[in-house]
């Protein structure tokens, strides 16, 4: 084979190799190897198993709820998006700390609902009726979010938390490992965290420093590929 022929053969082999690598990467990325999604399921299951008495069926919202240890707030997720009356994933919380801090509930945006001394904020995920392979359990309902609405699942590196995005900067987060923060190898003392965007609450009259039971603090987040520091209302709990 002459020099040109060897060069063409080498280039051809390289193209084939690169093509094989690309196919492998695509298969890996799209072939159910969603590490964040899968690990979020196992860690969420660990939370459910740690406080089973705080996990209950929610008939009004057509799904399940996880109550905070002090019963001041709960995370609710739907099992059937076609039947959800308002949101598919949401927080329901005691309004009193914010009312005492100056909240005028009439000034809250449309993603909030106020009733019976409570506030609810959340988001729709879809309108379909999910298909379950087995029993409809709290974990199975969460798996539907991961499998069908993956963009709502988040990983918060600083806290080593997974979470469900509830729209407008609100979230429910839980620890990847309730014993240790695997990023800084320190004790994980925030096993679950309820997160509220303070801006609409402040715009509705809340003095953020006076919301009893809530921590008003800066949090590092990723937005548009950039690391930003934004203020949030946080309500963390240590379960172990």
PyMOL commands that set and color helices and strands:
alter all, ss='L'
color gray80, all
select helices_A, chain A and resi 3-30+35-50+52-54+96-100+105-107+138-148+150-152+198-203+208-210
alter helices_A, ss='H'
color red, helices_A
select strands_A, chain A and resi 55-58+63-67+73-78+89-94+112-115+118-123+153-156+161-165+171-175+192-197+215-223+226-237
alter strands_A, ss='S'
color yellow, strands_A
deselect
rebuild
show_as cartoon
